[in-house]
C-alpha cells in the first residue's frame, strides 16, 4: 500500500484513492512524505495524533461507492 503523509495537517492519504477532493494540490512538497508500510501509518495514528483522510482512507471513496451501488441494483 502506498500512503502520502501530510505532516503540516497531520493527515494520511491513501495513494490509491487520493485526489483533488483530498486537497493534495494545496500541500507543499516539503510537508509531504510517501511511505509504503502500514506500521508507519499505525505509529503516526496511534502515537502522533495523525488522522486518516475521510475521503481516500475512509468509507467515502467517490466513484467507488456509486459503481458498487449501481452493480447491486442491476
Jmol script that loads the backbone (N, CA, C; Angstrom):
load data "model"
ATOM      1  N   UNK A   1       0.856  -1.176   0.000  1.00  0.00           N
ATOM      2  CA  UNK A   1       0.000   0.000   0.000  1.00  0.00           C
ATOM      3  C   UNK A   1       0.897   1.233   0.000  1.00  0.00           C
ATOM      4  N   UNK A   2       0.474   2.249  -0.688  1.00  0.00           N
ATOM      5  CA  UNK A   2       1.214   3.496  -0.769  1.00  0.00           C
ATOM      6  C   UNK A   2       0.410   4.593  -0.068  1.00  0.00           C
ATOM      7  N   UNK A   3       1.063   5.301   0.833  1.00  0.00           N
ATOM      8  CA  UNK A   3       0.414   6.384   1.566  1.00  0.00           C
ATOM      9  C   UNK A   3       1.190   7.675   1.372  1.00  0.00           C
ATOM     10  N   UNK A   4       0.470   8.793   1.352  1.00  0.00           N
ATOM     11  CA  UNK A   4       1.092  10.102   1.337  1.00  0.00           C
ATOM     12  C   UNK A   4       0.762  10.760   2.670  1.00  0.00           C
ATOM     13  N   UNK A   5       1.801  11.138   3.399  1.00  0.00           N
ATOM     14  CA  UNK A   5       1.643  11.751   4.711  1.00  0.00           C
ATOM     15  C   UNK A   5       1.773  13.263   4.569  1.00  0.00           C
ATOM     16  N   UNK A   6       0.778  13.980   5.052  1.00  0.00           N
ATOM     17  CA  UNK A   6       0.792  15.444   5.105  1.00  0.00           C
ATOM     18  C   UNK A   6       1.152  15.810   6.540  1.00  0.00           C
ATOM     19  N   UNK A   7       2.432  16.148   6.748  1.00  0.00           N
ATOM     20  CA  UNK A   7       2.899  16.418   8.108  1.00  0.00           C
ATOM     21  C   UNK A   7       2.382  17.747   8.659  1.00  0.00           C
ATOM     22  N   UNK A   8       2.115  18.716   7.806  1.00  0.00           N
ATOM     23  CA  UNK A   8       1.628  20.012   8.279  1.00  0.00           C
ATOM     24  C   UNK A   8       0.243  19.883   8.914  1.00  0.00           C
ATOM     25  N   UNK A   9      -0.640  19.127   8.270  1.00  0.00           N
ATOM     26  CA  UNK A   9      -2.013  18.969   8.755  1.00  0.00           C
ATOM     27  C   UNK A   9      -2.250  17.655   9.489  1.00  0.00           C
ATOM     28  N   UNK A  10      -1.182  16.862   9.644  1.00  0.00           N
ATOM     29  CA  UNK A  10      -1.256  15.561  10.325  1.00  0.00           C
ATOM     30  C   UNK A  10      -2.349  14.679   9.718  1.00  0.00           C
ATOM     31  N   UNK A  11      -2.279  14.548   8.384  1.00  0.00           N
ATOM     32  CA  UNK A  11      -3.282  13.790   7.650  1.00  0.00           C
ATOM     33  C   UNK A  11      -2.594  12.724   6.804  1.00  0.00           C
ATOM     34  N   UNK A  12      -3.197  11.538   6.766  1.00  0.00           N
ATOM     35  CA  UNK A  12      -2.673  10.414   5.998  1.00  0.00           C
ATOM     36  C   UNK A  12      -3.627  10.139   4.842  1.00  0.00           C
ATOM     37  N   UNK A  13      -3.063  10.067   3.626  1.00  0.00           N
ATOM     38  CA  UNK A  13      -3.857   9.827   2.427  1.00  0.00           C
ATOM     39  C   UNK A  13      -3.474   8.487   1.810  1.00  0.00           C
ATOM     40  N   UNK A  14      -4.468   7.778   1.302  1.00  0.00           N
ATOM     41  CA  UNK A  14      -4.254   6.518   0.607  1.00  0.00           C
ATOM     42  C   UNK A  14      -3.876   6.846  -0.833  1.00  0.00           C
ATOM     43  N   UNK A  15      -2.663   6.489  -1.223  1.00  0.00           N
ATOM     44  CA  UNK A  15      -2.175   6.827  -2.555  1.00  0.00           C
ATOM     45  C   UNK A  15      -3.019   6.276  -3.683  1.00  0.00           C
ATOM     46  N   UNK A  16      -3.717   5.207  -3.439  1.00  0.00           N
ATOM     47  CA  UNK A  16      -4.537   4.579  -4.474  1.00  0.00           C
ATOM     48  C   UNK A  16      -5.804   5.385  -4.774  1.00  0.00           C
ATOM     49  N   UNK A  17      -6.380   6.025  -3.768  1.00  0.00           N
ATOM     50  CA  UNK A  17      -7.655   6.716  -3.936  1.00  0.00           C
ATOM     51  C   UNK A  17      -7.572   8.231  -3.771  1.00  0.00           C
ATOM     52  N   UNK A  18      -6.431   8.754  -3.364  1.00  0.00           N
ATOM     53  CA  UNK A  18      -6.298  10.191  -3.103  1.00  0.00           C
ATOM     54  C   UNK A  18      -6.438  10.992  -4.393  1.00  0.00           C
ATOM     55  N   UNK A  19      -7.014  12.176  -4.255  1.00  0.00           N
ATOM     56  CA  UNK A  19      -7.198  13.033  -5.421  1.00  0.00           C
ATOM     57  C   UNK A  19      -7.469  14.462  -5.019  1.00  0.00           C
ATOM     58  N   UNK A  20      -8.032  15.222  -5.939  1.00  0.00           N
ATOM     59  CA  UNK A  20      -8.299  16.641  -5.707  1.00  0.00           C
ATOM     60  C   UNK A  20      -9.207  16.876  -4.510  1.00  0.00           C
ATOM     61  N   UNK A  21     -10.175  15.997  -4.299  1.00  0.00           N
ATOM     62  CA  UNK A  21     -11.109  16.150  -3.184  1.00  0.00           C
ATOM     63  C   UNK A  21     -10.407  16.069  -1.827  1.00  0.00           C
ATOM     64  N   UNK A  22      -9.199  15.537  -1.791  1.00  0.00           N
ATOM     65  CA  UNK A  22      -8.417  15.468  -0.547  1.00  0.00           C
ATOM     66  C   UNK A  22      -7.617  16.749  -0.308  1.00  0.00           C
ATOM     67  N   UNK A  23      -7.535  17.605  -1.301  1.00  0.00           N
ATOM     68  CA  UNK A  23      -6.760  18.830  -1.179  1.00  0.00           C
ATOM     69  C   UNK A  23      -5.271  18.631  -1.384  1.00  0.00           C
ATOM     70  N   UNK A  24      -4.881  17.599  -2.111  1.00  0.00           N
ATOM     71  CA  UNK A  24      -3.460  17.297  -2.298  1.00  0.00           C
ATOM     72  C   UNK A  24      -2.699  18.413  -2.995  1.00  0.00           C
ATOM     73  N   UNK A  25      -3.349  19.126  -3.891  1.00  0.00           N
ATOM     74  CA  UNK A  25      -2.661  20.188  -4.627  1.00  0.00           C
ATOM     75  C   UNK A  25      -2.268  21.356  -3.730  1.00  0.00           C
ATOM     76  N   UNK A  26      -2.842  21.439  -2.544  1.00  0.00           N
ATOM     77  CA  UNK A  26      -2.544  22.533  -1.623  1.00  0.00           C
ATOM     78  C   UNK A  26      -1.452  22.179  -0.617  1.00  0.00           C
ATOM     79  N   UNK A  27      -0.941  20.948  -0.672  1.00  0.00           N
ATOM     80  CA  UNK A  27       0.086  20.510   0.271  1.00  0.00           C
ATOM     81  C   UNK A  27       1.462  20.802  -0.322  1.00  0.00           C
ATOM     82  N   UNK A  28       2.275  21.524   0.418  1.00  0.00           N
ATOM     83  CA  UNK A  28       3.626  21.858  -0.029  1.00  0.00           C
ATOM     84  C   UNK A  28       4.493  20.605  -0.079  1.00  0.00           C
ATOM     85  N   UNK A  29       5.411  20.557  -1.042  1.00  0.00           N
ATOM     86  CA  UNK A  29       6.282  19.390  -1.198  1.00  0.00           C
ATOM     87  C   UNK A  29       7.086  19.077   0.056  1.00  0.00           C
ATOM     88  N   UNK A  30       7.541  20.115   0.766  1.00  0.00           N
ATOM     89  CA  UNK A  30       8.357  19.865   1.960  1.00  0.00           C
ATOM     90  C   UNK A  30       7.528  19.355   3.141  1.00  0.00           C
ATOM     91  N   UNK A  31       6.201  19.358   3.027  1.00  0.00           N
ATOM     92  CA  UNK A  31       5.321  18.814   4.069  1.00  0.00           C
ATOM     93  C   UNK A  31       4.867  17.395   3.753  1.00  0.00           C
ATOM     94  N   UNK A  32       5.234  16.874   2.569  1.00  0.00           N
ATOM     95  CA  UNK A  32       4.789  15.552   2.121  1.00  0.00           C
ATOM     96  C   UNK A  32       5.846  14.489   2.396  1.00  0.00           C
ATOM     97  N   UNK A  33       5.361  13.294   2.672  1.00  0.00           N
ATOM     98  CA  UNK A  33       6.231  12.125   2.759  1.00  0.00           C
ATOM     99  C   UNK A  33       5.443  10.941   2.207  1.00  0.00           C
ATOM    100  N   UNK A  34       6.094  10.130   1.405  1.00  0.00           N
ATOM    101  CA  UNK A  34       5.464   8.933   0.860  1.00  0.00           C
ATOM    102  C   UNK A  34       6.007   7.724   1.602  1.00  0.00           C
ATOM    103  N   UNK A  35       5.111   6.898   2.106  1.00  0.00           N
ATOM    104  CA  UNK A  35       5.502   5.681   2.822  1.00  0.00           C
ATOM    105  C   UNK A  35       4.706   4.503   2.266  1.00  0.00           C
ATOM    106  N   UNK A  36       5.254   3.310   2.460  1.00  0.00           N
ATOM    107  CA  UNK A  36       4.577   2.123   1.935  1.00  0.00           C
ATOM    108  C   UNK A  36       4.324   1.070   3.004  1.00  0.00           C
ATOM    109  N   UNK A  37       4.563   1.422   4.258  1.00  0.00           N
ATOM    110  CA  UNK A  37       4.376   0.427   5.315  1.00  0.00           C
ATOM    111  C   UNK A  37       3.209   0.799   6.224  1.00  0.00           C
ATOM    112  N   UNK A  38       2.380  -0.187   6.498  1.00  0.00           N
ATOM    113  CA  UNK A  38       1.237   0.003   7.393  1.00  0.00           C
ATOM    114  C   UNK A  38       1.704   0.330   8.804  1.00  0.00           C
ATOM    115  N   UNK A  39       2.850  -0.209   9.210  1.00  0.00           N
ATOM    116  CA  UNK A  39       3.348   0.042  10.569  1.00  0.00           C
ATOM    117  C   UNK A  39       3.664   1.519  10.786  1.00  0.00           C
ATOM    118  N   UNK A  40       4.164   2.198   9.761  1.00  0.00           N
ATOM    119  CA  UNK A  40       4.431   3.639   9.872  1.00  0.00           C
ATOM    120  C   UNK A  40       3.129   4.405  10.042  1.00  0.00           C
ATOM    121  N   UNK A  41       2.125   4.052   9.267  1.00  0.00           N
ATOM    122  CA  UNK A  41       0.809   4.691   9.365  1.00  0.00           C
ATOM    123  C   UNK A  41       0.217   4.459  10.751  1.00  0.00           C
ATOM    124  N   UNK A  42       0.264   3.225  11.220  1.00  0.00           N
ATOM    125  CA  UNK A  42      -0.273   2.897  12.545  1.00  0.00           C
ATOM    126  C   UNK A  42       0.433   3.677  13.644  1.00  0.00           C
ATOM    127  N   UNK A  43       1.756   3.810  13.541  1.00  0.00           N
ATOM    128  CA  UNK A  43       2.519   4.557  14.540  1.00  0.00           C
ATOM    129  C   UNK A  43       2.093   6.021  14.561  1.00  0.00           C
ATOM    130  N   UNK A  44       1.931   6.632  13.396  1.00  0.00           N
ATOM    131  CA  UNK A  44       1.526   8.037  13.332  1.00  0.00           C
ATOM    132  C   UNK A  44       0.132   8.244  13.910  1.00  0.00           C
ATOM    133  N   UNK A  45      -0.783   7.344  13.609  1.00  0.00           N
ATOM    134  CA  UNK A  45      -2.155   7.450  14.112  1.00  0.00           C
ATOM    135  C   UNK A  45      -2.199   7.223  15.618  1.00  0.00           C
ATOM    136  N   UNK A  46      -1.500   6.206  16.082  1.00  0.00           N
ATOM    137  CA  UNK A  46      -1.590   5.811  17.492  1.00  0.00           C
ATOM    138  C   UNK A  46      -0.739   6.631  18.447  1.00  0.00           C
ATOM    139  N   UNK A  47       0.355   7.219  17.973  1.00  0.00           N
ATOM    140  CA  UNK A  47       1.246   7.926  18.901  1.00  0.00           C
ATOM    141  C   UNK A  47       1.452   9.401  18.583  1.00  0.00           C
ATOM    142  N   UNK A  48       1.128   9.826  17.365  1.00  0.00           N
ATOM    143  CA  UNK A  48       1.389  11.215  16.966  1.00  0.00           C
ATOM    144  C   UNK A  48       0.123  11.993  16.631  1.00  0.00           C
ATOM    145  N   UNK A  49      -1.045  11.395  16.873  1.00  0.00           N
ATOM    146  CA  UNK A  49      -2.337  12.057  16.639  1.00  0.00           C
ATOM    147  C   UNK A  49      -2.601  12.435  15.181  1.00  0.00           C
ATOM    148  N   UNK A  50      -2.073  11.666  14.241  1.00  0.00           N
ATOM    149  CA  UNK A  50      -2.406  11.859  12.834  1.00  0.00           C
ATOM    150  C   UNK A  50      -3.768  11.229  12.576  1.00  0.00           C
ATOM    151  N   UNK A  51      -4.443  11.715  11.539  1.00  0.00           N
ATOM    152  CA  UNK A  51      -5.745  11.173  11.157  1.00  0.00           C
ATOM    153  C   UNK A  51      -5.681  10.663   9.730  1.00  0.00           C
ATOM    154  N   UNK A  52      -6.514   9.678   9.428  1.00  0.00           N
ATOM    155  CA  UNK A  52      -6.642   9.195   8.062  1.00  0.00           C
ATOM    156  C   UNK A  52      -7.704  10.030   7.356  1.00  0.00           C
ATOM    157  N   UNK A  53      -7.418  10.412   6.138  1.00  0.00           N
ATOM    158  CA  UNK A  53      -8.341  11.219   5.336  1.00  0.00           C
ATOM    159  C   UNK A  53      -9.668  10.487   5.159  1.00  0.00           C
ATOM    160  N   UNK A  54     -10.757  11.170   5.444  1.00  0.00           N
ATOM    161  CA  UNK A  54     -12.077  10.542   5.332  1.00  0.00           C
ATOM    162  C   UNK A  54     -12.469  10.295   3.875  1.00  0.00           C
ATOM    163  N   UNK A  55     -11.841  11.003   2.938  1.00  0.00           N
ATOM    164  CA  UNK A  55     -12.158  10.810   1.525  1.00  0.00           C
ATOM    165  C   UNK A  55     -11.472   9.579   0.946  1.00  0.00           C
ATOM    166  N   UNK A  56     -10.172   9.449   1.148  1.00  0.00           N
ATOM    167  CA  UNK A  56      -9.442   8.373   0.472  1.00  0.00           C
ATOM    168  C   UNK A  56      -9.116   7.184   1.373  1.00  0.00           C
ATOM    169  N   UNK A  57      -9.215   7.330   2.657  1.00  0.00           N
ATOM    170  CA  UNK A  57      -8.960   6.214   3.584  1.00  0.00           C
ATOM    171  C   UNK A  57     -10.229   5.750   4.268  1.00  0.00           C
ATOM    172  N   UNK A  58     -11.261   6.578   4.231  1.00  0.00           N
ATOM    173  CA  UNK A  58     -12.492   6.264   4.945  1.00  0.00           C
ATOM    174  C   UNK A  58     -13.510   5.572   4.079  1.00  0.00           C
ATOM    175  N   UNK A  59     -14.727   5.645   4.512  1.00  0.00           N
ATOM    176  CA  UNK A  59     -15.807   4.955   3.811  1.00  0.00           C
ATOM    177  C   UNK A  59     -16.288   5.715   2.584  1.00  0.00           C
ATOM    178  N   UNK A  60     -15.911   6.985   2.465  1.00  0.00           N
ATOM    179  CA  UNK A  60     -16.339   7.778   1.310  1.00  0.00           C
ATOM    180  C   UNK A  60     -15.239   7.773   0.257  1.00  0.00           C
ATOM    181  N   UNK A  61     -15.433   6.981  -0.786  1.00  0.00           N
ATOM    182  CA  UNK A  61     -14.498   6.967  -1.904  1.00  0.00           C
ATOM    183  C   UNK A  61     -15.313   7.284  -3.155  1.00  0.00           C
ATOM    184  N   UNK A  62     -15.232   8.528  -3.660  1.00  0.00           N
ATOM    185  CA  UNK A  62     -16.044   8.936  -4.808  1.00  0.00           C
ATOM    186  C   UNK A  62     -15.871   7.985  -5.986  1.00  0.00           C
ATOM    187  N   UNK A  63     -16.956   7.682  -6.648  1.00  0.00           N
ATOM    188  CA  UNK A  63     -16.908   6.791  -7.795  1.00  0.00           C
ATOM    189  C   UNK A  63     -17.019   5.339  -7.401  1.00  0.00           C
ATOM    190  N   UNK A  64     -16.274   4.935  -6.393  1.00  0.00           N
ATOM    191  CA  UNK A  64     -16.293   3.540  -5.949  1.00  0.00           C
ATOM    192  C   UNK A  64     -17.660   3.188  -5.384  1.00  0.00           C
ATOM    193  N   UNK A  65     -18.180   4.029  -4.508  1.00  0.00           N
ATOM    194  CA  UNK A  65     -19.471   3.760  -3.887  1.00  0.00           C
ATOM    195  C   UNK A  65     -20.565   3.748  -4.949  1.00  0.00           C
ATOM    196  N   UNK A  66     -20.510   4.687  -5.864  1.00  0.00           N
ATOM    197  CA  UNK A  66     -21.518   4.753  -6.914  1.00  0.00           C
ATOM    198  C   UNK A  66     -21.495   3.485  -7.763  1.00  0.00           C
ATOM    199  N   UNK A  67     -20.311   3.010  -8.151  1.00  0.00           N
ATOM    200  CA  UNK A  67     -20.241   1.822  -9.001  1.00  0.00           C
ATOM    201  C   UNK A  67     -20.691   0.580  -8.259  1.00  0.00           C
ATOM    202  N   UNK A  68     -20.411   0.481  -6.965  1.00  0.00           N
ATOM    203  CA  UNK A  68     -20.861  -0.659  -6.169  1.00  0.00           C
ATOM    204  C   UNK A  68     -22.377  -0.644  -6.058  1.00  0.00           C
ATOM    205  N   UNK A  69     -22.947   0.519  -5.804  1.00  0.00           N
ATOM    206  CA  UNK A  69     -24.398   0.658  -5.683  1.00  0.00           C
ATOM    207  C   UNK A  69     -25.085   0.310  -6.999  1.00  0.00           C
ATOM    208  N   UNK A  70     -24.540   0.798  -8.101  1.00  0.00           N
ATOM    209  CA  UNK A  70     -25.131   0.518  -9.406  1.00  0.00           C
ATOM    210  C   UNK A  70     -25.078  -0.965  -9.738  1.00  0.00           C
ATOM    211  N   UNK A  71     -23.978  -1.630  -9.409  1.00  0.00           N
ATOM    212  CA  UNK A  71     -23.849  -3.048  -9.739  1.00  0.00           C
ATOM    213  C   UNK A  71     -24.805  -3.904  -8.910  1.00  0.00           C
ATOM    214  N   UNK A  72     -25.173  -3.451  -7.717  1.00  0.00           N
ATOM    215  CA  UNK A  72     -26.106  -4.200  -6.875  1.00  0.00           C
ATOM    216  C   UNK A  72     -27.547  -4.058  -7.351  1.00  0.00           C
ATOM    217  N   UNK A  73     -27.843  -2.972  -8.042  1.00  0.00           N
ATOM    218  CA  UNK A  73     -29.214  -2.734  -8.488  1.00  0.00           C
ATOM    219  C   UNK A  73     -29.486  -3.303  -9.877  1.00  0.00           C
ATOM    220  N   UNK A  74     -28.460  -3.744 -10.560  1.00  0.00           N
ATOM    221  CA  UNK A  74     -28.641  -4.276 -11.920  1.00  0.00           C
ATOM    222  C   UNK A  74     -29.138  -5.696 -11.896  1.00  0.00           C
TER     223      UNK A  74
END
end "model"
wireframe off; spacefill off
backbone 0.3
color backbone group
